[in-house]
């Protein structure tokens, strides 16, 4: 087992156990709000313009409960799937390191949203208030936990590449091939998507890039993690 870092020794006791369940409970709150008052979700998204110019600082946190898609039966399956792979990663990495992975993805996404706003102003110059408000409102939905969840899956695929899952409950597929497919699709969206989508994807996946870099510099191989 890799020895604890100084940061882990100091802050490891504050790590949130079973954080995957916490994220799913956030989703539950978001879906409940969408059923009761869907308009309210418009005031919870990660909108950097509203944060800076309207003082709506709560958006720095509340975007975590905004569900990335409408609720149906397959949503339940997907949430259970992400809960399963999240708990597997937490067991393999340890609670502290898994927390760092999740929170770094959240932090990168917040920073990416503000960088995106800066790039938009560089591209278009000063925008009238009404146009800027509507533009960043529509783009704010791109900054959700959807891509953070994909980064969790990519980390799982890198840690357990030969594990098989049943695609459509029937076809056995190794996780690494699904991870490669997701990576190709995200690359496609980065190339073809709008500025908000590009920043959301890149920012959300920076934690996986850092993980992959550290994985190849670490003495712990994916097979060793699998044994753990």
N, C-alpha and C positions, 0 to 999 in steps of 0.2 A: 504494500500500500504506500502511495506517495506521502511523504511527511507533510504535516500541516505547515502552511506558510504563516508568517507573523500576523498577517491580516486575519487568517482563519482562527488563529489562537485568540486574537483579540475580539473579533466580531462574530465568530462562529456561533456563539450562544444566542445571538439575535436572529439567526436564520429561521425562516418560517417553514415548519415541517408540513409536508403534504400541500405544498403551494399550488399544485395542479388542481386540487379540489377548490382552493380559494378562487382561482381564475374561473372555474366552472360556476361557482356561486355568483361571481360577478356577472357572468353571462345570464344567469337566471334572473338577476335583478334587472338587467337590460331588457330581457324579453318581457318581464312583467310590466316594465314601464311602457314598452312598445304596445302592449295590449291595452293598458289603461289610458295612456295619453301619448301617442306616438310623436306628437309635435315636440314634446319635452326633450326627446333625443337630440333635436337640433341644437339644444343649448348645452349638450354634454360632450360633443365631439372635440377632437384636437384641432382647434382652429387658432393658429398663431396670431392672425389678425385681430380676432376678438379678444384674445388674451392681452395683447400689447396695447390696443387702441380703445378697447371697451372695458378693460379691467376684469374680464371674466376669467380670473386665475384658477377657478375650480376645474376648468377644462384640462389643466395639466394632469389631473388624476381621473376625472370622471370618464374620459374616453375609454378607459379600460373596461367599462361595463357596457359599452355600445356594441351590440352583437353585429358580427360582420355579415350575417345573412339572415333571411327569414327563417322562422321556426317550422320544422316539419319532422317527420319520423326519422329521416336520414340525419338530421341535426343531432338527435339523441345518440345515434350510432357514432357519429363523428366526435361528439363530446366524450363519449365513453372511450373511444380509441385514443384520443389525446390524453385523457386521464391515465390510461394504461401505460402509454409510452412515457409519460411524464414521471409516473411513480417508478418505472423501471430505470430511467435515467437518474432519478434521485437516489435509488439504491446503489447504482453503479458508481456515481460520482461522489455521493455524499450530499447531505442537505445544503451545506454552505455553498459548495461549488455550483449546485443546481440553482440555488437562489441567485448567485452572481450571474449566471447565464440568463436567467429570466429578467432580472432587473437591468442588466446591461442592454438587453434588447429593448426594454421599455425606455431607458434613457436615450439610446441611439435614435429611437423613433421620435421622441420629443425634440431632440436637437435637430433631427432631419427635417421636421416640419418647419422650424424657424429658418433653417438654411434654404428650404424650398421657397419660403416667402421672400427671402433676400434675392434669390435668383429670379423670381417672378418680377420683382421691382427693377432688377437690372435689365431684364428682357423688355419690359413694357414701360418703364419709367414710372412716374407718379400716376396713380390711378384715382379717378374720382371715388369719393367715399362709397356711394351706392354700388358702383361696379365692383370695387375691391371687396366690399362686404359680401356680395352675392357670389363672387368668384371664389373666395376662400371658403365660404360656407359650403359650396358644392364640392370643393376639393378636399375638405376636411375629412370626409368619410373614407378617403383612401388610407388615412392613418388610423388603422385599427389593429387589433391583436391578431388579425388573420395571418399576416406574414410572420408574426412572432411565433404563432403555432406551427407554421411551415418550417421555421428555423429549428423548432423543437423536434419536428419529424426528421429533418436532415441530420441533426445531431444523433438521433436515435439510429438512423440508417448507417451513419458512420461508426457508431459504437457496436451495433449488432447487424453487420452487413448481410450475413447469411441466414438470418432468421426469416422464416416464411410466414406470410399472412395469406388469408383467403380473400382474393379479390372478388367482389360481388358474392361473397360467401361460398364460392365454388372453386375458383382458379387459384392454386397455390403459386405465389410469387415471392421471390426473395426481396427483402426490404430494400436492398441496395439498388435494385432496378427501379423501384418506385421512387426512391430518392433522386436518382439520376433523371427520371422523367419530370419530377417536380422542379428540379434545378433548370432543366431545359425550358420548361414552360415559363418559369420566372424570368429567365434570360430573354425569352420572347417578349414578355410583357414589359420588360425594361426597355427593349428596343422599340416596340410599337406603342407602348402606353404613353399617357400624357405626363406632364412634369410632376404632378402630385403622385401618380402611381410609381414613377421611377424613383423618386426620393423615398417613398414609403417602403418599397421593396429593398432598396440598397441599405437604408438605415436599419430596417428590421433584421437584415441578415448579416450585419457586421459582427454580431456576437458569434454566429456560426463560423465566419471567416477567422476570427480570433481563436475560437475553439479548435478549428482544424489546424491552424498554425501551431498552437500549443501541443496538440495531439502528436504531431510529427516531430516535435522537439522533445517530447516527454519520453521517459523510459517505459511508460505504461502503454502497451499496445491495445487495440480494440479487443483482441482475443483475451487479454488479461482482464479488461473491464467486463467482458462477457462472463468470465469465470467468477468475478466478484458478484 
